[in-house]
Amino acid sequence: MKQRYYSLDVFRGATVALMIMVNNPGTWAHMFAPLKHAPWHGCTPTDLVFPFFLFAVGNAMSFVIPRLQEAGDATFWRKVIKRTVLIFAIGLFLNWWPFVQWVGDQLEFREWVNSSNPERGIRIFGVLQRIAIAYFFASVLAYYFKPKQLIRISALLLFAYWGLCAFLGTGDPYSLEGWFGTAIDQQILGVAHMYKGEGVPFDPEGLMSTLPAIIQVVFGYLAGVYIKNQGEVSWIWPKVPVSKEPHFKLMAGLLVTGFILVVLGWTWSLGFPINKKIWTSSYVLYTTGLGVMTIAGMIWFIEVQGVKNGLTKFFDVFGKNSLFIFVLSGLLPRFLGLFPFADGVNDAGEVNYTTALTWFYKHICAAVPGPPEVGSFVFSLCFLTLMWAICYVLDKKKIYVKV
């Protein structure tokens, strides 16, 4: 098998594609249950997307870190800091975009802190910001520590986070009201710059819950190292003569490790619930285990069995411009929202205004027979297809946007 695994590119591309799809329904009011996040505790298929992407970031690091170690400390710090700052800045830019918004019949500048309501402002954290911070600290750990040490550090940090939640929380320490991280985010970030989608100032990508997310990237790195060495490592399992076939040893190691992590995560959830919004340690183990087993399946079909078809190519093009297309999928709807146009009149004789994407959903997708969730899902697929077409053209022209 090749040192560079095509299946890892497909895994990353599939994760980005799912992120785009679940973030862009026709309407948030009508979505199939698997395409929604769990209300609080629990894990739906959608709750796997973000940790899988962090896991994929770690996989990619396993190919980069050895080259940076050969280049030396100066090169490592320069590249990692530059990439961290750029990804974080892009995330902040995406939160602020398009810098203006419609208020009544006029456009107003989106202030850093709203002058009429000091509790409203531009959110500081988000998906890309979490990726940036988790990537930075995971890179530092991977650069300076060996795999066996990383396993011990990861276990220590996951237990430490459990302790922080349990002892610093109030009431039910794992509830929205009792989780300790919100008070820290309010003090450091300020209420104006926090997410309020839960009805109260609470940031699901805040400071404290980023700590276990770092370990998600570290686990992705360790899995990548294991895959690169085709299972020939002794820091997870002793070197025992499983089979003369290297791919059998690799598959066995990944599947068994993934299964153990899933069981450990589920067992831990009995005392520390699986929860994406506060990124619990049990959630890290559970989703990492599922990610490991998913990659094992992809390696088996794509690398060993040689299954490469239209589906793998579809996801592969997303993986080649993953950051660019994710950002574009967030920028485009907001940009189009600046150009409303008339769309009939209501019962009171007043003109209804809509935007291009809303019009497309209302008049095309929502007309598809079936419950309203079908039309909303069709819109998601259409939007995903548009993003894929852009990625496909970029791939054909060999244009790859890297950070």
N, C-alpha and C positions, 0 to 999 in steps of 0.2 A: 504494500500500500504506500501511497505518496506521503511525504512528510507534511505537505500542505493539504489539509482535508477540505475538499469541496463541500462536504456535509456541514461543516462549521459555518461556511458562508451562507448556505441554504437556511440553516437554523437562525442565523442573525437576520437574514432577509425576511423569513416567515414571521419572526417576532416583530420587526418593524411594520410589516404589512398588517398584522393584527392590531398593533398600537394605533395605526392610522384608522383602521376600520371601526374600532370601538369608540374612538374619539370623535367620529364624524357620523352620527346617525342622522336620519332625516329629521327626527324630533326626539328630544330626550324624554318626552312624555310616553312614547311607545317604543319599547325595546324588549327583545326576547330576554328572558331571565339570564341565560348564560353570558349575554353581552353586557350585563350590569355588574358593577362591583358589589361585593357583599355589603349589606347595610352597616355592619360593624364587625363582629366576629364571624369567621368562616372564610371560605375561599371558593370563588367561582372560577370558571376558565379565564375570565377577563383579569382576575387577580393574579394570574400566572404571567401575564405579558411583561410587566415591568421587571419583576425579578429575573425572568428569563433573559431580558435584554442586559441587565447588569451582569448576569452569568456569562453572556456572550462577550461582553466587554473584557471580562477576565480571561476567557478563552483566547481572545486576540492578544492580550498581554503576554501570554505564554510564548508567543513567537517573537515579541518585541523586546522583552526584558533581557534575554541573553545577549542580544546585539548591543543594548545599552550598557550592560555590564562590561562588555568588551571595550566599549568606547570610553568608559570612565565616568566618574561622578559629575564632572562639569557638564558633559553632554546630557547625562540623565536628567539632572535638575533643570537644565535649560529647556529640554523638550517637554518634560512633564508639567512644569509650571506654565509654559506657553499654552499647552493644550488645555490645561485646567482652566486658565483664565479665559481663553477663547470660548470654550463650551459654556462656562458660567455666564459670560457676557452675552452670548447668543440667546441663552435662556431668559435672561433679564430683558433683552431686546424684544423677545417674543411676547413676554408678559405686558410690555408697554405698548407694543404695536397695536393699532396704527397711529398712536400718539394723539389722535383726535377722536371724538365720538359725537354722535347726534344727540343733542339735548333739545327736545322740541323740534323746531324747524331750522336750527342752526348748529354748526359744528363748533365744539369747544375743545380746547387742549386738555389732554389727560394729565393732570398735575401729579407730581410725585406724592404729595399729600394734598388731598382735596381741601381747598380753602374754606368751603362752606360746611364740610363735615370732616373733622380731623381724624376720624376713625376709618376713613376710606382713603385708599391710595394705591400705588402700584405694588403688586406682590413681588417680594424679593426672591423667594424660592419657587421651585417647580421641578418638573421631570429632568430637564437638562442640567439644572443646578445640582440636583442630587447626583446625577451621573458624573458631573465634574468633580465634586467633592469625594465621592466614593472611589472614583478612578485615581485621584491623587493619592489618597492614603493607602489604597490597595497597592499602587505602584511602588510606593516607598517600602511597604512591608515586603513585597515580592522581591524588590531589589536587594534588600539588606539581610533577609532571612531565608534559610533553606526550607524546603517543603515540610519537613517534620516539625520544625519550629513554628511554621505558619499554622499548622493544625492545632498546636497547643495554644498559640496566641488567639486563634479564632475561638476556641472553646472558652478561653478565659474571658474574652470580650462579650461573648453571647451570654455567659453566666452573669457577668458584671451588669449587663443591660437588664437582665431579669431582676437582679437585686435592686437596681435603681428604680425600676418600675414598681416593685413590690413595696419598698420601704419609703420612697419619696412621694408616692401617690397618696391620694386622699379618698376615703370611702372605698368604693370599688376601684382599685388602682389601675384596672385595665378598661375602664369606661371612658367615654368621651369627657365627662366632667372630672373624673378622678385622675386621669393620666398626668404624670408630673411634667412632661415635656412642654405642655402648652404654656405654663407659667414662665418657663425659661425663654420660649420663643417670644412671648409678649414683652419680656424685659429687654431682650437683645434686639429683636426685629421691630417691635412696635406693632400695635393692633392694626394700624393703617396698612401695614405691609404683609399681612397674613391672609391666608385663604379663609373664606367665610361660607363655603358651600354647605357646611354642616349646620348652618344657622347661627353659629357662634364663631368667634375667632379661634380657629384650629387649623394648623398647617400639616397635612399628611406627608409633606416632604420637608418638615422642619429639621431643626438642628439635632435634637436628641435621637429621633428615629432614623437619622442617617448613619448613626454608629453601627447598628447591625447590618445596614445596607452595604457598608464597606466590606463586611465579611462575605456577603453574597458575591462580590467581585473576586475576593480572595479564593473562594471555593471554585469559581469559574476558572481562575488561573491554575489552581491545582489540578482540576480536571483536564485543562489544556495540556499541562506538563505530562500528565499520565497518558493522554492520547498521543502526544508527540513521541513518547517513548514506547508506544504500542504495548502498554501494560508492563513493561520491564522496569519496574521500580519497586523498592522494598519499603518505602515509607508509609504505604497504606496496608499492603498485604505482604507477608514474607514471600521470598522467591521460591515457589514450589512448582514442580513439574506438572502444570495443569494440562498442557497439550503442546505438541510440537507446532501447531498452527498459531502464529502470533495473533491473528484476528480473533481466534476463539478465546485466548487469554484476555485480550483487551475487552471483548464483549462481556465476558464473565465478570471481570473486575468492575466494569461500569454498572452493569445491571445489579450485581450484588450490593455495591456501594450505594447506588441510588435507592434500592429497596430498603436498606438499613437506615438511610437518612430519612426516608418517608416515615418509617415506623418510629424512629426516634422523635421526629417532629410531631407526629400524631400523639405519641405518648406524652411528650412534654406539654402538648396543648391541654391536657387534662388539668394542669395547674397554671399554665401560661398560654392562654388561648391563641389560636392561629388568627392573626389580624394584620391585614395589609396596612391599614391606616396609621397604626403605631409601629408597624414593621417588627413584630415580636420575634424573638429568637426561634420559637417553634415554627413560625412562618418561614424563616430563613432555611431551616433544615428541611421542612416539608417541600417547599418549592424548589430547593436545590436538588433534592432527591428526584423529583419529577423531571427537572431539567436534565440531570445526568442520564436518566433512563430514556428520555426523548432523544438525546444526542446519540446514545448507544443504538437506538433503533434506526436513526438516520445513517449512521456510519455503516450499519449492517446492510441496509438497502442500497445506499448510494456508493460507498467505497468497495464493499465486499461483493455485493450482487450486481453492481454496475448499473443500477436503475437511475438513468438520467433522461428525463423527458420534459414535456412542456411545463409540468407543475414545478419541477426543480428549477427550471430556467426562470419561471415566473417569479419565484422567491429570490433567486440568485441576484437578479438585477436590483432588487430592493437593497440587498446586502452590500452592493458595491457603492451605493450612494445613500447609506442609511441615515446619516445625520442631516444631509441636505434635504432629503425628501420628507423627513419627519418635520423639519422646520417649515418647509414649504406648505405642508398640509395644515399647519397652524396659521401661517401668514395669509394664505389665499382667501379663506372664508371671511376673515376680518377685513381684508382689503375690499372684497366685493361688497361687504356690508356698508361701505361708504357711499355706494351708488344706488340708492333706492329708486324705484320707478313705480308708476301707477299701475295697479292691477285690479281694475273694476271698482265698484262702489259697494258700500255696506247698506244695510236696511235703512239707515238714517240718511242715505244719499251722500255720505262722505266718501272721499276717495281713499281706497286702501293702497298702501305702499308696501312694496316687497323688494327683495333682492334676488339676484340671479339664481343662487343656490336654493333659496326658499321657494322661488317660483318653480324651479325644476322638481323639487320634492312635491309641492302641492298639486301641480298639474300633470306630472308624469308618474312619479313613483307612488304617490298616495292613491293613484287610480288603479294600481295593480289589485286584482281580486284577492280577497282574504282579509284577515284582521289587520288593523292599522300597523301592527308590528312588522308585517310583511313589507309594506311600502317603505317603512323606515329602514329596514334591512336592505332593501333593493337600492335605496339611496346610498347607503354605506358602500355597497359593492360597486356602484357606478363611480363614486368618488375615488375608491381604491383603484379602479381601472384607469381613471384619469391620471392618478399619481404614478401608476405602473407605466403608462404610455410615456410619461416624461422621463422616467428612469430608463426605459428601453431606448429612447432616442439618445440619451446621454451615453448609455453603454455602447451603442452602435458607433457613436462618434469618439469613443474612448475618452470621455470626459468624466473624471471622478473628482468630486469635491472632498478634499481631505482637510482635517484640522490638525 
